[in-house]
Amino acid sequence: MNPEEFNFAEALPSLPRLRAYEAVQAVVSDDNNFERGVAGARAVADSVLAEAGTAGLAETVVELALKLAEALERIASEQGLAAEDLAEVWFVE
């Protein structure tokens, strides 16, 4: 592919995906301080709300749900389970 054919806009992650990553990164980056990770994720959510309003926050939540669903499907497949069953174990039980 030559540089003229490359679409840089498509290569960049969407803002909701980037913000979802930042929230997850805040939680997983500090194994020793759960509260600091939660505070970091809340700060990302507050920032999204301030910058993009409720629509931007909703898009970020949808992006988080999509990425979590992908991860659950991979884990469930490896364990021979249905993703719906694994999600129920993680969130309901």
C-alpha positions as semicolon CSV with decimal commas, in nm:
position;residue;x (nm);y (nm);z (nm)
1;M;0,000;0,000;0,000
2;N;0,143;0,337;-0,092
3;P;0,114;0,640;0,138
4;E;-0,149;0,804;-0,083
5;E;-0,384;0,507;-0,026
6;F;-0,338;0,488;0,351
7;N;-0,625;0,642;0,547
8;F;-0,473;0,788;0,863
9;A;-0,814;0,871;1,011
10;E;-0,916;0,505;0,999
11;A;-0,586;0,397;1,156
12;L;-0,642;0,608;1,467
13;P;-0,868;0,476;1,743
14;S;-1,191;0,664;1,796
15;L;-1,209;0,904;2,088
16;P;-1,455;0,681;2,277
17;R;-1,221;0,383;2,229
18;L;-0,923;0,590;2,348
19;R;-1,114;0,708;2,655
20;A;-1,232;0,354;2,731
21;Y;-0,869;0,240;2,713
22;E;-0,763;0,523;2,946
23;A;-1,028;0,421;3,202
24;V;-0,926;0,055;3,192
25;Q;-0,558;0,148;3,204
26;A;-0,622;0,357;3,516
27;V;-0,775;0,056;3,691
28;V;-0,520;-0,206;3,590
29;S;-0,205;0,005;3,609
30;D;-0,170;0,013;3,986
31;D;-0,206;-0,331;4,141
32;N;-0,126;-0,194;4,486
33;N;-0,386;0,081;4,508
34;F;-0,739;-0,011;4,399
35;E;-0,883;0,321;4,514
36;R;-0,637;0,518;4,302
37;G;-0,731;0,310;3,997
38;V;-1,101;0,369;4,054
39;A;-1,036;0,741;4,103
40;G;-0,844;0,746;3,774
41;A;-1,131;0,577;3,589
42;R;-1,377;0,825;3,743
43;A;-1,152;1,112;3,634
44;V;-1,162;0,981;3,276
45;A;-1,543;0,955;3,293
46;D;-1,568;1,308;3,434
47;S;-1,341;1,435;3,157
48;V;-1,549;1,266;2,887
49;L;-1,867;1,410;3,035
50;A;-1,717;1,760;3,050
51;E;-1,570;1,743;2,698
52;A;-1,837;1,548;2,508
53;G;-2,147;1,551;2,726
54;T;-2,377;1,260;2,790
55;A;-2,358;1,145;2,428
56;G;-1,979;1,111;2,452
57;L;-2,008;0,932;2,783
58;A;-2,264;0,694;2,632
59;E;-2,032;0,621;2,338
60;T;-1,749;0,546;2,580
61;V;-1,970;0,308;2,778
62;V;-2,072;0,131;2,456
63;E;-1,706;0,099;2,355
64;L;-1,622;-0,049;2,696
65;A;-1,909;-0,296;2,663
66;L;-1,799;-0,400;2,314
67;K;-1,438;-0,457;2,419
68;L;-1,545;-0,643;2,734
69;A;-1,775;-0,863;2,526
70;E;-1,485;-0,946;2,291
71;A;-1,269;-1,043;2,588
72;L;-1,547;-1,251;2,744
73;E;-1,604;-1,432;2,414
74;R;-1,233;-1,521;2,390
75;I;-1,216;-1,641;2,751
76;A;-1,541;-1,835;2,722
77;S;-1,423;-2,001;2,401
78;E;-1,098;-2,107;2,568
79;Q;-1,294;-2,253;2,861
80;G;-1,561;-2,421;2,647
81;L;-1,838;-2,196;2,780
82;A;-2,095;-1,967;2,627
83;A;-2,000;-1,600;2,661
84;E;-2,347;-1,526;2,803
85;D;-2,290;-1,779;3,082
86;L;-1,951;-1,634;3,166
87;A;-2,094;-1,281;3,172
88;E;-2,364;-1,399;3,411
89;V;-2,104;-1,550;3,644
90;W;-1,895;-1,230;3,637
91;F;-2,179;-0,980;3,679
92;V;-2,485;-1,147;3,831
93;E;-2,367;-1,412;4,071
